[in-house]
């Protein structure tokens, strides 16, 4: 059975496009608060789980040993735009571990921020692995390897100790097996495992609430989760970039919400004050739809006021304008 339509895109009075998908909200004990669509089908979480992947670095004490700043911890959770502060922080993290860009195994691509990419091209420059949107996460992996006295070479492989530690944290937080039969390779070359949206949401409920029934989450991990959330809330510009959802929304909400997008319109969030975790997937990979749904859920579950309410509301009820600034339609949530 097809997933329900979650988002409609209008032009004038007519519906021009529709996006199907699934979403789930759970508490830290795994109780489902809201579910729409098939939330049991395994999907790849992609970059949406970077905060959970950063847990081993922080809870082990290695982030402190290397003197990582809160901004650098936030960068470990990022899919950044390749702006100057992102590139500099990635390089600084590597330097603190006695390494450099040659250790990164994420590959290179042009900065995701168009203005930054054009400026780099005009200057005659070429992108490096530091510009990769995952370079912060990978710099964190290099730090983890060095702190564990492991050779960082090959840290992207499933059998490397870094990925074993990361996989262990993901299994413990989500309660999902992360089966090799459902494994793939992410865009940045590390393993990614297809799990249910319900498991993803449970992981983020625990990440926000500090535990829950059945969670393998001792005090060190709970403190690490709280520290990551605080680091991101204080440095939302490190997690995405200028004008992007995660930076804009977490800049407005602070520690009231942790949000993280992933490729192919996967989106996860933790709402600590509610003890809720959120996970959603738009079937066709449409980011405009995933952002609209996430903003609508934030508006539903958080009592927003003032500027925060305006910022989230403008995304939840997105008005489409043409190049002359004329409103031509809307992106609107339906079906839940």
C-alpha positions in Angstrom: 0.0 0.0 0.0 1.3 3.5 -0.9 2.2 5.9 1.9 -0.3 8.8 2.3 0.1 12.2 0.7 1.7 14.4 3.4 2.4 17.6 1.4 0.7 19.4 -1.5 2.2 22.1 -3.7 -0.3 24.5 -5.1 -0.3 27.0 -7.9 -3.2 29.4 -7.8 -6.1 27.3 -6.6 -4.9 24.1 -8.1 -2.7 21.3 -6.7 0.3 21.1 -8.9 2.4 18.4 -7.1 2.0 16.0 -4.2 4.5 14.3 -1.9 3.9 11.0 -0.2 5.7 9.8 2.9 5.6 8.5 6.4 6.3 10.0 9.9 6.4 8.9 13.5 6.7 10.5 16.9 7.7 8.3 19.9 8.6 8.9 23.5 11.8 7.6 25.1 10.1 4.4 26.2 9.1 3.6 22.6 5.4 4.5 23.0 4.1 5.9 19.6 2.5 9.3 20.0 1.8 9.8 16.3 2.3 7.6 13.2 1.3 8.1 9.6 2.3 5.8 6.7 4.5 2.8 6.9 6.9 3.5 9.7 8.2 0.0 9.9 9.7 -0.2 6.4 13.5 0.0 6.7 15.0 3.2 5.2 18.5 4.5 5.2 18.9 7.4 7.7 21.8 8.8 5.9 23.1 12.1 7.5 20.1 12.4 9.9 21.9 10.3 12.5 25.2 12.2 12.7 24.6 13.3 16.3 24.3 9.6 17.3 27.4 8.8 15.4 29.3 11.5 17.4 28.5 9.9 20.7 31.5 7.6 21.0 33.9 10.6 20.5 32.3 12.6 23.3 31.4 10.0 25.8 34.9 8.4 25.6 36.4 11.7 26.8 38.5 12.0 23.6 36.8 15.2 22.6 38.1 16.7 25.8 41.5 15.1 25.4 41.9 16.7 22.0 40.5 20.0 23.3 37.6 20.1 20.8 35.5 23.2 21.2 31.7 23.2 21.3 31.7 24.6 17.7 33.9 21.6 16.6 31.6 19.1 18.4 28.7 20.7 16.6 30.5 20.3 13.3 30.8 16.6 14.0 27.0 16.5 13.6 26.9 18.6 10.5 26.1 18.4 6.8 27.7 21.8 6.3 27.7 24.2 3.4 31.5 24.5 3.0 31.6 28.0 4.3 34.9 29.4 5.6 34.2 28.7 9.3 33.2 25.1 8.4 36.4 24.4 6.5 38.6 26.1 9.1 37.0 24.1 12.0 37.4 20.8 10.1 41.1 21.5 9.6 41.5 22.6 13.2 40.1 19.3 14.5 42.5 17.3 12.4 45.4 19.4 13.6 44.5 18.8 17.2 44.8 15.1 16.5 48.2 15.7 14.8 46.7 15.0 11.3 45.7 16.9 8.2 43.3 16.8 5.3 45.1 13.9 3.7 43.6 11.7 6.4 40.0 12.4 5.3 38.4 9.6 3.3 35.1 11.4 2.6 36.0 12.6 -0.9 35.8 16.1 -2.3 33.0 18.2 -3.7 32.3 21.8 -4.3 30.8 23.7 -1.4 27.0 23.3 -1.1 26.7 27.1 -0.6 26.5 28.4 -4.2 28.0 31.8 -3.3 31.0 30.1 -1.6 31.4 27.7 -4.5 31.4 30.5 -7.1 34.0 32.5 -5.1 36.2 29.5 -4.8 36.0 28.9 -8.6 36.6 32.5 -9.4 39.7 32.5 -7.2 41.1 29.6 -9.2 40.7 27.3 -6.2 39.7 23.7 -6.2 37.6 22.0 -3.5 39.2 19.6 -1.1 37.8 17.1 1.3 37.5 19.9 3.8 34.7 21.3 1.7 32.8 18.0 1.8 29.6 18.5 3.8 30.6 15.5 5.9 34.2 16.7 6.7 33.3 17.6 10.3 32.0 14.1 11.0 35.0 12.5 9.3 37.4 14.8 11.3 35.7 13.5 14.4 36.2 9.9 13.2 39.9 10.6 12.7 40.1 12.0 16.3 38.3 8.9 17.6 40.7 6.6 15.7 43.8 8.5 17.0 42.4 8.6 20.6 41.9 4.8 20.5 45.5 4.4 19.3 44.2 3.0 16.0 45.6 3.8 12.5 42.9 6.1 11.0 43.6 4.7 7.5 40.5 2.9 6.4 38.3 4.3 9.1 35.4 4.3 6.7 35.3 0.5 6.5 32.8 -1.4 8.4 35.4 -3.5 10.1 37.5 -0.6 11.4 37.2 0.0 15.1 35.8 3.5 14.5 32.8 2.1 12.6 32.4 -0.7 15.1 32.1 1.9 17.9 29.7 4.0 15.8 27.6 1.1 14.9 27.4 0.0 18.5 26.1 3.4 19.6 23.5 3.4 16.8 22.3 -0.1 17.8 22.1 0.9 21.5 20.3 4.1 20.9 17.8 2.9 18.3 17.3 -0.6 19.4 17.6 -1.7 15.8 20.1 -4.4 14.8 21.8 -2.5 11.9 21.9 -5.7 9.9 24.6 -6.2 7.3 22.0 -7.5 5.0 20.4 -4.1 5.0 23.7 -2.2 4.8 24.8 0.3 2.1 27.5 2.8 1.5 26.7 6.5 2.3 27.6 9.4 0.1 30.7 10.0 2.2 31.7 6.3 2.0 30.9 5.1 5.5 28.5 2.2 6.1 24.8 3.1 6.4 22.2 0.7 7.7 18.5 0.7 6.8 16.3 0.7 9.9 12.6 1.7 10.5 11.5 5.2 11.1 10.2 4.0 14.5 13.7 3.0 15.5 15.2 6.3 14.3 12.6 8.2 16.3 13.3 6.1 19.4 17.0 6.9 19.1 16.3 10.6 19.1 13.8 10.4 21.9 16.5 8.8 24.0 19.1 11.3 22.7 16.9 14.1 23.9 15.6 12.6 27.1 18.7 10.9 28.3 17.4 7.3 28.4 14.3 5.3 28.4 13.3 1.7 29.0 15.8 -0.7 27.5 18.3 2.0 26.5 21.9 1.1 26.8 22.6 4.6 28.0 24.7 5.0 31.1 25.5 8.4 32.7 28.5 9.0 30.4 26.3 8.6 27.3 23.6 10.7 28.7 26.1 13.5 29.5 27.5 13.1 26.0 24.1 13.5 24.4 23.4 16.6 26.5 26.7 18.1 25.7 26.2 17.5 21.9 22.8 19.1 22.1 24.1 22.1 24.0 27.1 22.5 21.6 24.7 22.5 18.6 22.3 24.9 20.2 25.1 27.3 20.8 26.6 26.9 17.3 23.7 26.2 14.9 25.7 27.8 12.1 28.1 24.8 12.3 25.5 22.2 11.6 24.2 23.3 8.2 24.9 26.8 6.9 23.6 30.2 5.9 19.8 30.1 5.3 19.5 26.3 5.7 16.7 24.7 7.8 18.7 23.2 10.6 20.8 26.4 11.2 17.8 28.7 11.0 15.4 26.6 13.1 17.8 25.6 15.8 19.1 29.2 15.9 15.5 30.2 16.8 14.7 27.3 19.1 18.0 26.7 20.9 17.9 23.5 23.1 14.2 23.1 22.7 14.7 21.1 19.5 17.6 19.2 17.8 16.9 18.7 14.1 19.0 17.0 11.5 18.2 16.4 7.8 19.6 13.6 5.8 19.8 12.8 2.1 16.7 11.6 0.2 14.4 13.6 2.5 14.9 11.7 5.7 14.6 14.0 8.8 15.0 13.3 12.5 14.5 15.5 15.6 14.7 15.4 19.4 12.3 17.4 21.5 13.8 17.2 24.9 11.1 19.1 26.9 8.5 16.6 25.5 10.7 13.6 25.7 9.8 12.9 22.0 11.8 11.7 19.0 10.7 12.4 15.5 11.5 10.6 12.2 10.1 11.1 8.7 10.8 10.1 5.1 9.4 11.7 2.0 9.1 8.9 -0.6 10.4 10.9 -3.6 13.3 12.5 -1.7 11.8 16.0 -1.9 13.5 18.3 0.6 10.9 21.0 0.4 8.3 18.5 1.6 10.5 17.1 4.5 11.2 20.5 5.8 7.6 21.5 5.7 6.5 18.4 7.6 9.2 18.8 10.2 8.4 22.5 10.7 4.7 21.5 11.1 5.6 18.9 13.7 7.7 21.4 15.7 4.8 23.9 15.6 2.4 21.2 16.8 4.4 19.9 19.8 6.2 23.0 21.0 4.5 26.1 22.4 6.2 28.6 20.1 5.8 32.4 20.5 7.2 35.5 18.9 10.1 35.2 16.4 10.4 31.5 16.9 6.8 31.0 16.0 7.2 33.2 12.9 10.3 31.4 11.7 8.9 27.9 12.1 5.5 29.0 10.8 6.9 30.4 7.6 8.5 27.1 6.8 5.4 25.0 7.9 3.2 27.2 5.6 5.7 28.0 2.9 4.6 30.6 0.4 6.1 30.2 -3.1 7.1 33.3 -5.0 8.4 33.8 -8.5 11.4 35.9 -9.6 9.3 39.1 -9.4 8.3 38.3 -5.8 4.7 37.5 -6.7 3.1 34.8 -4.6 2.2 31.9 -6.9 1.4 29.1 -4.5 2.1 27.3 -1.3 3.7 24.2 0.1 1.3 22.8 2.6 0.9 19.8 4.9 -2.1 17.5 4.5 -2.9 14.1 5.8 -1.9 14.3 9.5 
